[in-house]
Amino acid sequence: MNAYPKDIIPALKNVCTKLEKRKYGKPPTLPPDEELHVLLDTAFHASFLTEEGRRTGFRILYVSFETMIKEIDKHSDNRWRIINFDTPRPYSVSELNRLAPAAELTHLMICVSNSSQNNRKSSLEIWGLLDVGENWWKFVHNETHSGMSPPNYFAITSMNAGELSISAAGDVLTTLKGGKLVYPKDTAIWDGSICDFLQTARNKLYQSVITALGTKSWDEEGQDDDYPYRFYNFFIERILFYVREKSHGGTLIIVPDYVSKDDTRLTDRLNLKYPCSYDYAWEMMTSCLVNERKYFDLHFPLWDAKLEITQNNFQEYHMLSSKRDDLDEAIGDAARAIASMTSVDGAVVLTDKLKVLGFGAEVLAISPSLKEVKIEVRSKTIQRIPIESFGTRHRSAFRFCSSFEEAVIFVVSQDGGVKAIKRVCKEVVLWPDINTGAMGL
């Protein structure tokens, strides 16, 4: 059964009721039902339009000008900046379409409020834009170490036709996508069979870092000792984000590091159109983590005045800080380089130590017995779908995983959806929409 904007309202209320019990991060105050319906319905129809031949995403924030001024006055760090229109514009499909190109969704939100005390449809207006900066966008996509979340008010984000993501303070509450309501969940990279498959590489990265540091652990106090493991996952997610950003779709095949491009386990199953060697990410990740540890080993004693600020300490701190920025940029470049290889038809093949073996791969594997895939969902209901229900890119991934258990495949659709595929025991399992819940973005 397909879901529509009106179906978001009861689902949203249910989510907010549950969130009221949280100690921190209370849900936003929702608009009245009639007003909420207009907000959602207008945004939904605007998501299908294009401006000068290209589809433009947008982010809507439901808050009055007066409330936003008070919110900004609470802070002294200039975290948000208002672009106030001299004359408010009507909240309509056409107006959203005209504003969207200027309101770049990475850092600007279209501000909407009710201009009167009643809930008439005509009362909704766009009074301006809110510049929240790009640091939150960069933070949720692992491009920076910290970020300032958007204000805790009802927000609607649309990045694709027919897709609405409802959030507050950057946390997704629910999403309408593909005619279905989906809810935030951990990605397959962080839990389950795919996480287990990648654990060997994460362990190697951790060991590589502490060997270079000459220590027994990353954080000897044990407060953040799993950061190197998370750092590995961040890099995988970053590649997938950059593929999504290109809007052409793509496929990543990850195999164990002991598999070479000439290994028959690969050559019997796929044809690498562009075999190559791109092996920079692992060394850069190790260097980045080593530098990060050295940086904070000096930063906190200096900050807490437990270490004297000498010329040598200052110079070393400055060098570590500068190197930190350079390595962050280099890691981002490496992730973009790998993502760019998906622009060629075919899959990118890389090892779990992030060495690219080639791209433009055509899957040759066949699996006559493979008739359906198991859908991994959080409910107890087991779903199995015939492989004929999927497109060529997905069917190729199913066949490869079916014939080679020691592999994980990520498939990015043109609409930005990301799926993960792996054979688990005798079944090929599909994790749908693993990017769901990307903090309102």
Summary of the structure (lengths in Angstrom):
residues: 441
radius of gyration: 23.9
end to end distance: 26.0
largest distance: 71.3
contacts: 1357
relative contact order: 0.12
helix: 39%
strand: 24%
